[in-house]
Amino acid sequence: PSSESIAAQVAYADLADLSEPAALVVKAQVRKVAEVEPGRAAGLRTGWARLYIEARTEAVLGGRTALGEALRYLVDVPRDTKGKLPKLGKRSVILFARPVAGRPGELQLVAPDAQLLWDPTLEARVKALLAELYAPGAPRAIGGLREAIHVPGALAGEGETQFFLTTAGGEPAAITVSRTPGSEPRWAVSFSELVETGAPPPVRETLAWYRLACFLPRQLAASANLSAAPEDRQAAASDYRFVLEQLGTCPRLRR
C-alpha cells in the first residue's frame, strides 16, 4: 500500500506500539526532503527509501519535552509499484520520536517508519490513545502470566479462576473468571491491588484491551497452573482459552 493508505488503515495496536516508547508525539509540516544514498542507509528494507527531512512543528500532541519550531529527522518510507517516493513536501505528518541529547531540533523516530501522514481522524485517534497512556493508574505493559488458580464453588459448574500477571513496573494485575451454573461465564481485569470481579471486561481498542489481547501468552503454561486437582487445572486452562476468545485477535497493519 502507499503511505497514503498506511495512514488511513493504521490499527489501534500500531498506534499504541508507536505511542508507548515515544517521548514526543508531534504534528509537523514537511519543508525539505532529501533521499539518503542507499550505501549510507544501513538496515534499509528492500523497496523502501531513507529520507532526511526538515520540518516545522505544528503541534505537540504528547510528551513533556520542550520543542522548537525547526525539526530534522530520518525516516524510512515505502516506494510505490513504480519505485516512486510519496510526495511529502508541505504535507503534515505525525511523528513518534525522542529528542537527541545535545542536538536541539533533531529527532530520532521510535521506529524507522514512525511517521504517519496526518489527517484529522488519525490525530483524534492518537490524542485519545495518548490520554489513556498518560492517565494516572493507566494499565501497564504485561510481561507475562505468573500464576493461575482455580477455586471450585459449592455447586457443580461453579467456580472462580484468577490469573495473576506480571507487569513492566511490578504493579499488580489480575484477570478473574467467574462461573455460575446456567449462565455465561463473566470475566474482569484489574490493574490495581483491588481485584474487581464485577467490572465489565475491557472494550476493544482501549489500552486495557491492547495490553491483554496483544501481549498475553497464547497458551496457559502448565508451570503457571497452580491448582492441585486435575479437574481444577483443566477448569483454569478452559477459563484462559475463554478470556483469549473474548479478547479476540490483535490486528497490526504496519509492515
C-alpha positions in Angstrom: 0.0 0.0 0.0 1.0 3.6 -0.5 1.9 5.7 2.6 -1.5 7.4 2.0 -3.4 4.2 2.7 -1.0 3.2 5.5 -2.1 6.3 7.4 -5.8 5.5 6.8 -5.5 1.9 7.7 -3.3 2.0 10.8 -4.7 -0.2 13.6 -5.1 0.7 17.2 -2.2 -1.7 18.1 0.1 0.0 15.6 -0.6 3.4 17.2 -0.1 2.0 20.7 3.2 0.3 19.6 4.4 3.7 18.4 3.0 5.9 21.1 4.3 4.0 24.1 8.0 4.4 23.5 7.7 8.0 22.2 8.9 10.8 24.4 7.3 13.2 21.9 4.3 12.9 19.5 4.4 15.8 17.1 2.3 17.1 14.3 4.8 18.7 11.8 4.8 20.1 8.3 7.5 18.7 6.0 9.6 21.5 4.4 12.6 19.8 2.8 13.2 16.2 1.7 16.4 14.6 0.6 17.0 10.9 -0.1 19.9 9.3 1.7 22.2 7.3 -0.5 21.4 3.6 -0.2 25.0 2.9 0.7 24.7 5.1 3.8 21.2 3.7 4.8 22.1 0.7 7.0 19.3 -1.8 7.5 17.0 -0.3 4.9 14.3 -2.7 3.7 14.1 -3.7 0.0 11.6 -1.4 -1.8 12.0 1.4 0.8 14.0 4.7 0.8 15.6 6.5 3.7 14.8 10.3 3.7 16.4 13.2 5.6 13.6 15.6 6.4 13.5 19.1 7.7 10.1 20.1 9.1 8.3 22.7 11.1 6.5 21.9 14.4 2.7 22.5 14.1 1.6 21.0 17.4 2.9 18.8 20.2 0.3 16.1 20.7 2.0 14.3 23.5 5.2 14.3 25.6 6.8 16.5 28.2 9.9 17.7 26.2 10.3 21.3 25.1 10.5 21.6 21.3 11.5 24.4 19.0 9.9 25.1 15.6 12.6 23.7 13.4 12.9 19.9 13.3 15.0 17.4 11.4 15.0 13.6 11.3 15.5 10.4 9.2 12.5 8.3 8.1 12.1 5.1 6.0 9.2 5.2 3.5 8.0 2.6 1.0 8.3 3.2 -2.7 5.2 2.6 -4.8 5.0 -0.1 -7.5 6.8 2.2 -10.0 9.6 2.8 -7.5 8.5 6.4 -6.8 8.6 8.0 -3.4 5.5 9.5 -1.8 5.2 13.3 -2.2 5.8 14.7 1.2 6.6 18.4 0.6 4.3 20.7 2.6 2.3 17.7 3.9 1.5 17.4 7.6 2.7 14.3 9.4 2.5 12.8 12.9 5.9 11.8 14.3 6.6 9.4 17.2 10.0 10.3 18.4 12.6 11.0 21.0 14.8 14.1 21.2 18.5 13.7 20.5 20.6 14.8 23.5 22.7 17.9 22.8 21.2 18.5 19.4 18.2 20.8 19.6 15.6 20.2 16.9 16.9 16.8 16.0 14.5 13.9 16.5 15.1 10.1 16.4 11.9 8.2 15.4 11.0 5.3 17.7 10.9 3.0 14.6 12.4 3.7 11.1 8.8 4.2 9.7 7.3 6.1 12.8 5.9 8.9 10.6 2.2 8.8 9.6 0.5 11.1 7.1 -1.7 13.4 9.1 -5.5 13.5 8.8 -8.0 14.8 11.4 -9.3 11.4 12.2 -5.8 10.0 12.8 -5.0 12.9 15.1 -8.2 12.4 17.1 -7.3 8.6 17.5 -3.7 9.4 18.6 -4.9 12.0 21.1 -7.4 9.6 22.6 -4.8 6.9 22.9 -2.3 9.3 24.5 -4.9 10.5 27.0 -5.2 6.8 28.1 -1.5 6.2 28.2 -0.8 9.4 30.3 -3.8 8.9 32.7 -2.9 8.1 36.3 -3.3 4.4 37.0 -3.1 3.6 33.3 -2.8 -0.2 32.6 0.9 -1.0 32.4 2.6 -3.3 29.9 2.1 -7.0 30.6 5.3 -9.0 31.0 3.6 -12.4 31.2 1.4 -14.7 33.2 2.8 -15.5 36.7 0.2 -18.0 38.0 -3.4 -19.3 37.6 -5.5 -20.7 40.4 -9.0 -22.2 40.1 -11.2 -22.5 43.2 -14.3 -24.6 42.7 -17.6 -23.5 44.2 -20.1 -25.5 46.2 -22.2 -26.4 43.2 -21.2 -28.4 40.1 -20.0 -26.0 37.4 -19.5 -23.1 39.8 -16.1 -21.7 40.4 -13.6 -18.8 40.0 -10.2 -18.7 38.3 -7.7 -16.0 39.0 -4.8 -15.2 36.6 -2.0 -13.1 38.1 0.0 -11.2 35.6 3.5 -9.7 35.7 3.8 -6.0 34.6 6.7 -3.9 33.4 6.7 -1.8 36.6 5.8 -4.6 39.0 2.3 -3.2 39.6 -0.4 -5.8 40.4 -2.6 -7.0 37.6 -5.1 -9.9 37.6 -7.9 -11.4 35.5 -10.8 -13.1 37.2 -13.2 -15.5 35.5 -16.4 -16.4 37.5 -18.7 -19.2 36.5 -22.2 -20.0 37.9 -24.3 -22.9 36.6 -26.8 -22.0 33.9 -25.3 -18.6 33.0 -22.5 -17.3 30.8 -19.1 -17.0 32.5 -18.1 -13.5 33.5 -14.6 -12.0 33.5 -12.9 -8.8 34.5 -9.4 -7.4 34.7 -7.9 -5.3 37.4 -4.7 -3.3 37.1 -4.5 -2.4 40.8 -4.4 -4.0 44.2 -8.2 -4.2 44.1 -9.5 -7.3 42.3 -12.7 -6.2 40.6 -14.9 -9.1 39.8 -18.0 -7.1 38.9 -16.4 -4.7 36.4 -17.2 -5.1 32.7 -14.4 -6.6 30.5 -12.2 -4.1 28.6 -13.7 -2.8 25.3 -11.8 -3.5 22.1 -9.4 -0.7 21.0 -8.7 0.5 24.5 -5.4 0.5 26.4 -6.5 -2.4 28.7 -7.7 -4.5 25.7 -4.3 -3.8 23.9 -2.3 -4.8 27.0 -4.1 -8.2 27.1 -5.1 -9.1 23.5 -1.6 -8.2 22.1 0.7 -9.5 24.9 -0.9 -12.3 26.8 0.7 -15.7 26.0 -1.4 -17.8 23.6 -1.2 -20.8 26.0 -1.5 -21.2 29.7 1.9 -22.7 30.7 1.5 -25.9 32.8 4.1 -24.5 35.3 1.8 -21.4 35.9 -1.3 -23.5 36.6 -1.1 -24.0 40.4 -4.4 -25.8 41.1 -3.7 -29.2 42.6 -6.7 -31.3 41.4 -6.6 -32.3 37.7 -10.2 -31.0 37.1 -9.3 -27.6 38.6 -6.2 -27.4 36.4 -8.5 -28.2 33.4 -11.0 -25.5 34.5 -8.2 -22.9 34.7 -7.0 -23.8 31.2 -10.5 -23.7 29.9 -11.1 -20.3 31.5 -7.9 -19.0 30.0 -9.0 -20.0 26.5 -12.3 -18.3 27.2 -10.6 -15.0 28.0 -8.4 -15.2 24.9 -11.5 -15.8 22.7 -13.3 -12.9 24.4 -10.4 -10.6 23.7 -10.1 -11.6 20.1 -7.1 -11.0 17.8 -4.7 -8.1 17.9 -4.5 -6.9 14.3 -1.5 -4.9 13.3 -1.3 -3.3 9.8 2.2 -1.8 9.8 4.6 -3.9 7.7 
